[in-house]
Amino acid sequence: MHFDTGDGARPTPQDEENYWHTLRKADECEEDHYNGEFMRTTADFRDRLAALDMQKRELEQRVLEVHQAIAREHAGLERVTCKFHDARRVRYLEREAKIQRTHAWFNAIHKRDDENRVRIAAAALAAPRHHVEPAGPPQPSGVVNGEETNGVNTNGEPHGESHTPPPTLEPVTMIMDASNKRIGPVHRIPFVGNIAAALNKPAKRAVQLRPGVSMTEHDLQRLHDNQDRWASIMMQAVGNIQTEAGQCSLCSRGEGPFAYCVIVEGLGACGNCHWERKKTGSCSSTVQPAESFASTMSSATPLAQATGVRDEDLTNGTATPVSLSRPVSRDKSVGPSSTIADDVWDQDLKPITRESLILKHDGKIYTHPECMEGVPVEKIDKTHPYWDPSWEEIAPEVQRSLESWQTKLDTALRSGQMNMKFQLGRQVNRGNRIMDFLAMGEFHPYQLVSKKYMTTKVASYDTVFRLADTISTLKKCETLDITPAEWLRQRLHEIIIDNGANFNLGKTIHDFYHDPKYQALRTANGIKSIGRPSGVKRIPKDSPQSAKTTPNAKKRRMFVSEETPVYSQQRPIAPTPTPTLPHMDDSERSAPPTPDLARATKKLKSRHGPSKDPDLAYEGFTDTDEFSGDIIGKHDWQLNRIKSRLYTVGTGVTQYWHWIPTGGETLFEHQVLAEGEGAAWGIYRRSINFHLDLHDIQELRFSPDTGKVFVSCKPDVVISEDDKPRGDLIAEFKRPRTKKRFLAFCRKKNVTITKIDADIIERAWDEYESPDVPAMGISDIS
């Protein structure tokens, strides 16, 4: 604003002061005006904001109250849920206990019924018979003085037309098909002779047929008209069931009409061999499986024609019956000195079925039994919440191992090293099986059972393969009405209950092939067992071929011969036999022993008489290898498995320790049987060294409660490829008697032997987690 005094004079200081005062007053009035306008304009907004702030405070208070109410409800729900789960667990336990009591009650009823049936049958058998056989000795054959009869029996009836009806007595046993469906009873028939005396015992079980074997009522009627067929049935009913390792070759191939290999004490042939007219010792020849009873019974000789007549394999061509008391095969004797254990058959082998299954889950996790609690139902992987951070992924490690084996195989094939084809190809096939199982299996190995039972060995290459192979085999079992995973988990639950704190999942899966229930399931489904060299064929000792292929005539050949140990160049094929009694042919068995033979037998028995130490007492030894048929001497000890810190040779390899006392050596040489066409013995290459020098043994530690022996070796005596000592060995012998023979022999050689607890040896065995050495093929021997 321009200032003008009006008279053209210059403004004074007073004029300037008045000007500025007037201007400030005007500005203040203007600001008051605008402020008043603003307050009037915003008054409604301020009022509404104040009301909303009040409402906000009220809502926040309400939210706090709601959160507190939610927490109270959660706590109440958790208490109710815990009570529900506790009550459900109690119900499950009570229900399981009730089921067990009911099973026990039914089993007791069945047992009483069986005992009553046996007593009635025994009383009936002991009672006087009204149908007495004609006086005089029975005719041994239908041929008299080399001439055939006129085709009629003594009553003037044609041969083959007479049927002996089963006596109307309480049945001795029952015949069941593969699905446990009753076919019909078996009764006593008039029967005399040595076999009849051996079969005059109470029945122990029903007779179980193999899957695919059928039998009709007509077959059952004709069964009572044929003494040999009836005797085969009775062998199955009154004999002792053999373990899988003790089976004859016919039963191990799944041949014969009966599900189990059963031998009666005093009779060398099992029921299947007797039915097929094969002696157990020579039944490895090709025999057609008995698909039906009708086909085999059609060629059977009727009772009227066969009275007093034995089949060709049961006679020596004269009227004297041949004794069948010869042991079945190596260490398979059924006499008092036999070491075959029927434990696996005496224990409860109740099958695992849908009815006995106790696995429970709520759709997401398993809730029962204890070993499965918390395990997810769905398949897990590394991203699953159940996955433990300490677990290493299995698939990448297996893939690396598989690629390594494949590279080695390709290199060997390109370089023409065909001797390694079998071993490397086997590892490649195993790796592919594992990868398929990990990719397509319904569960991950880490969720087989709960976390508390997991060990690092479960993830190993060999253990995962055995798990995959077990699941694959279970899928082939047509009798299963549950999934393979359910069957395996149920069986592991039973093993955990039996073993308690000593249960080891990795060891159990690694050795599961020999589980009794698993063996029985494979047998019931006609699945052949592995472990026996596929190409080994036994040759009868009286065959012309046997003279050409005796062990003494062969030269022992080495695996990977360019690394052969010096001491094993020019010795006979292993196991090298020691002098033993000659085998008797059938005519010798049927005749009384000569004085020389009797003296030799007495001398042999006295040589292996009872030891002063009861833990080392044994009787006799077996002189024939059950797989190859080679002669085995008293200085051969068959091993089931053997371990060092570097390698493990398992049950899939037939192996022996053979004593070599000549040439200044005192060595237990480790000799193995190769796979392929024919029986070929040899030793592993130098890097796989299980030979045991007597001077290298510091101490042998054993326990009567285990078949394993801990061999404590002197330090720095056997140097391995890594320039470190091989260390101690742990050997598991094939049979308890074999272990006792070995310890008794070593004691005679002044080796220190110490008795310790079995748990110490088993723990040492578990601590050795060395890789398995597979069996070698014939091409690996040069």
Stockholm file with secondary structure:
# STOCKHOLM 1.0

chainA/1-782         MHFDTGDGARPTPQDEENYWHTLRKADECEEDHYNGEFMRTTADFRDRLAALDMQKRELEQRVLEVHQAIAREHAGLERVTCKFHDARRVRYLEREAKIQRTHAWFNAIHKRDDENRVRIAAAALAAPRHHVEPAGPPQPSGVVNGEETNGVNTNGEPHGESHTPPPTLEPVTMIMDASNKRIGPVHRIPFVGNIAAALNKPAKRAVQLRPGVSMTEHDLQRLHDNQDRWASIMMQAVGNIQTEAGQCSLCSRGEGPFAYCVIVEGLGACGNCHWERKKTGSCSSTVQPAESFASTMSSATPLAQATGVRDEDLTNGTATPVSLSRPVSRDKSVGPSSTIADDVWDQDLKPITRESLILKHDGKIYTHPECMEGVPVEKIDKTHPYWDPSWEEIAPEVQRSLESWQTKLDTALRSGQMNMKFQLGRQVNRGNRIMDFLAMGEFHPYQLVSKKYMTTKVASYDTVFRLADTISTLKKCETLDITPAEWLRQRLHEIIIDNGANFNLGKTIHDFYHDPKYQALRTANGIKSIGRPSGVKRIPKDSPQSAKTTPNAKKRRMFVSEETPVYSQQRPIAPTPTPTLPHMDDSERSAPPTPDLARATKKLKSRHGPSKDPDLAYEGFTDTDEFSGDIIGKHDWQLNRIKSRLYTVGTGVTQYWHWIPTGGETLFEHQVLAEGEGAAWGIYRRSINFHLDLHDIQELRFSPDTGKVFVSCKPDVVISEDDKPRGDLIAEFKRPRTKKRFLAFCRKKNVTITKIDADIIERAWDEYESPDVPAMGISDIS
#=GR chainA/1-782 SS CCCCCSSSCCCCHHHHHHHHHHHHHHHHHHHHHHHHHHHHHHHHHHHHHHHHHHHHHHHHHHHHHHHHHHHHHHHHHHHHHHHHHHHHHHHHHHHHHHHHHHHHHHHHHHHHHHHHHHHHHHHHHHSCCSSCCCSSCCCSCSEETTEECCSBCTTSCBTTCCCCCCCSSCCSEEEECTTCCEEEEECCCCCCSHHHHHHCSCCCSCEEBCTTCBCCHHHHHHHTTCHHHHHHHHHHHHSEECCGGGCCHHHHTTCSSBSSCEECTTCSSBHHHHHTTCCGGGTTSCCCCCCBHHHHHTTCCCHHHHTTCCCGGGBCSSSSBCCCCSCSSTTCCCSTTCCCCCHHHHSCCCCCCTTTCCCEECSSBEEESGGGTTCBSSCCCTTSTTCCTTCCCHHHHHHHHHHHHHHHHHHHHHTTCGGGHHHHHHHHHHHHHHHHHHHHCSSCGGGSSCGGGCCGGGGSHHHHHHHHHHHHHHHTCTTCCSCHHHHHHHHHHHHHHHHGGGCCHHHHHHTGGGCHHHHHHHHHTTCCCCCSCTTCCCCCTTSHHHHHSCGGGSBCCCBSGGGCCGGGSSCBSSSCCCCCCCCCCHHHHHSCCCHHHHHHHHHHHHHTCCCSSGGGCCCCCCCBCTTTCCBCCTTEEEEEEEECSSCEECTTSCEEEEEECSTTCCEEEEEEECBSSSCCEECCCTTSCCCEEGGGEEEEEECTTCSEEEEEECTTSSBCTTSSBCCCEEEEESSHHHHHHHHHHHHHTTCCEEECCHHHHHHHHHHCCCCBCCCCBGGGBC
#=GC SS_cons         CCCCCSSSCCCCHHHHHHHHHHHHHHHHHHHHHHHHHHHHHHHHHHHHHHHHHHHHHHHHHHHHHHHHHHHHHHHHHHHHHHHHHHHHHHHHHHHHHHHHHHHHHHHHHHHHHHHHHHHHHHHHHHSCCSSCCCSSCCCSCSEETTEECCSBCTTSCBTTCCCCCCCSSCCSEEEECTTCCEEEEECCCCCCSHHHHHHCSCCCSCEEBCTTCBCCHHHHHHHTTCHHHHHHHHHHHHSEECCGGGCCHHHHTTCSSBSSCEECTTCSSBHHHHHTTCCGGGTTSCCCCCCBHHHHHTTCCCHHHHTTCCCGGGBCSSSSBCCCCSCSSTTCCCSTTCCCCCHHHHSCCCCCCTTTCCCEECSSBEEESGGGTTCBSSCCCTTSTTCCTTCCCHHHHHHHHHHHHHHHHHHHHHTTCGGGHHHHHHHHHHHHHHHHHHHHCSSCGGGSSCGGGCCGGGGSHHHHHHHHHHHHHHHTCTTCCSCHHHHHHHHHHHHHHHHGGGCCHHHHHHTGGGCHHHHHHHHHTTCCCCCSCTTCCCCCTTSHHHHHSCGGGSBCCCBSGGGCCGGGSSCBSSSCCCCCCCCCCHHHHHSCCCHHHHHHHHHHHHHTCCCSSGGGCCCCCCCBCTTTCCBCCTTEEEEEEEECSSCEECTTSCEEEEEECSTTCCEEEEEEECBSSSCCEECCCTTSCCCEEGGGEEEEEECTTCSEEEEEECTTSSBCTTSSBCCCEEEEESSHHHHHHHHHHHHHTTCCEEECCHHHHHHHHHHCCCCBCCCCBGGGBC
//
